[in-house]
Amino acid sequence: AVVSTQSGHYGRDFRGEHGLNKNPLNIAKMGISERDLDCKMPTYAHCAISHLILNFDKFKFITTSNHDGLHQKSGTPWEVTANIFGTAYIEECLTCHKQHIRKVIVPALHRNCKAPDCGGKLKKTGVRYGQKVPIEPLKMAEESADKSDLVLVLGSSMTTSPFCQLPQLAKNFVICN
């Protein structure tokens, strides 16, 4: 989360010294409004991570707790990113589970799936504090960590489940804060 937090996109982080979790009333103020995300640009850290993924075979996958899409704005493909808490840029059909990637924040339009023979309701994949984590991105993250020789953890308190368990699935992990 710190990759985006340190850029100032979110104001304060959740668990830091002056984190939003220090006062339960602050949870409602977490992050920035989704309507503002379309205007946000990736940080140098997002761009560096994207460069490693795109140009070096040793770097294969990103697991993120942010739903801001900044890894994708920096050039990282959706296919190599597990957005554990979903994202504000993907709608998923509740019937056929086809995902529809959008270039802008998904508004609540109550759209229907355009997949052949479906027509199911579309729902944004982003989850909020206290909601259940989607199974598919978590499964992708677990499989990637399990196959990894090394997991590099950037800016994490390592106290949020399920993130705190993922690095331990790899042969080795390094935490950089």
Solvent accessible surface area in square Angstrom, and as a share of the most:
residue,aa,sasa,rsa
1,A,59,0.46
2,V,44,0.25
3,V,22,0.13
4,S,0,0.00
5,T,14,0.08
6,Q,133,0.59
7,S,43,0.28
8,G,52,0.50
9,H,22,0.10
10,Y,35,0.13
11,G,57,0.54
12,R,117,0.43
13,D,41,0.21
14,F,42,0.17
15,R,89,0.32
16,G,25,0.24
17,E,146,0.66
18,H,131,0.59
19,G,1,0.01
20,L,15,0.07
21,N,54,0.28
22,K,127,0.54
23,N,61,0.31
24,P,107,0.67
25,L,142,0.71
26,N,17,0.09
27,I,52,0.26
28,A,100,0.78
29,K,135,0.57
30,M,76,0.34
31,G,31,0.30
32,I,48,0.24
33,S,41,0.27
34,E,26,0.12
35,R,189,0.69
36,D,57,0.30
37,L,3,0.01
38,D,57,0.30
39,C,108,0.64
40,K,59,0.25
41,M,134,0.60
42,P,23,0.15
43,T,25,0.14
44,Y,205,0.78
45,A,42,0.33
46,H,0,0.00
47,C,59,0.36
48,A,54,0.42
49,I,25,0.13
50,S,3,0.02
51,H,99,0.44
52,L,55,0.27
53,I,25,0.13
54,L,99,0.49
55,N,88,0.45
56,F,99,0.41
57,D,125,0.65
58,K,183,0.78
59,F,80,0.33
60,K,138,0.58
61,F,55,0.23
62,I,15,0.08
63,T,51,0.30
64,T,10,0.06
65,S,26,0.17
66,N,19,0.10
67,H,35,0.15
68,D,2,0.01
69,G,4,0.04
70,L,0,0.00
71,H,11,0.05
72,Q,27,0.12
73,K,75,0.32
74,S,22,0.14
75,G,37,0.36
76,T,3,0.01
77,P,46,0.29
78,W,52,0.18
79,E,129,0.58
80,V,38,0.22
81,T,6,0.03
82,A,0,0.00
83,N,14,0.07
84,I,0,0.00
85,F,49,0.20
86,G,3,0.03
87,T,2,0.01
88,A,0,0.00
89,Y,8,0.03
90,I,13,0.06
91,E,6,0.02
92,E,46,0.21
93,C,0,0.00
94,L,106,0.53
95,T,90,0.52
96,C,58,0.34
97,H,119,0.53
98,K,97,0.41
99,Q,87,0.39
100,H,23,0.10
101,I,88,0.45
102,R,68,0.25
103,K,194,0.82
104,V,90,0.52
105,I,21,0.10
106,V,3,0.02
107,P,64,0.40
108,A,87,0.67
109,L,101,0.50
110,H,150,0.67
111,R,76,0.28
112,N,72,0.37
113,C,6,0.04
114,K,180,0.76
115,A,17,0.13
116,P,121,0.76
117,D,161,0.83
118,C,39,0.23
119,G,41,0.40
120,G,10,0.09
121,K,116,0.49
122,L,17,0.09
123,K,110,0.47
124,K,56,0.24
125,T,21,0.12
126,G,18,0.17
127,V,24,0.14
128,R,127,0.47
129,Y,134,0.51
130,G,78,0.75
131,Q,103,0.46
132,K,163,0.69
133,V,32,0.19
134,P,38,0.24
135,I,124,0.63
136,E,98,0.44
137,P,21,0.13
138,L,39,0.19
139,K,101,0.43
140,M,58,0.26
141,A,2,0.02
142,E,72,0.32
143,E,87,0.39
144,S,22,0.14
145,A,9,0.07
146,D,91,0.47
147,K,159,0.67
148,S,27,0.17
149,D,97,0.50
150,L,98,0.49
151,V,30,0.17
152,L,77,0.39
153,V,15,0.09
154,L,65,0.32
155,G,9,0.09
156,S,30,0.19
157,S,63,0.41
158,M,38,0.17
159,T,87,0.50
160,T,40,0.23
161,S,73,0.47
162,P,20,0.13
163,F,30,0.13
164,C,26,0.16
165,Q,92,0.41
166,L,12,0.06
167,P,5,0.03
168,Q,121,0.54
169,L,79,0.39
170,A,13,0.10
171,K,143,0.60
172,N,90,0.46
173,F,80,0.33
174,V,70,0.40
175,I,75,0.38
176,C,58,0.35
177,N,143,0.73
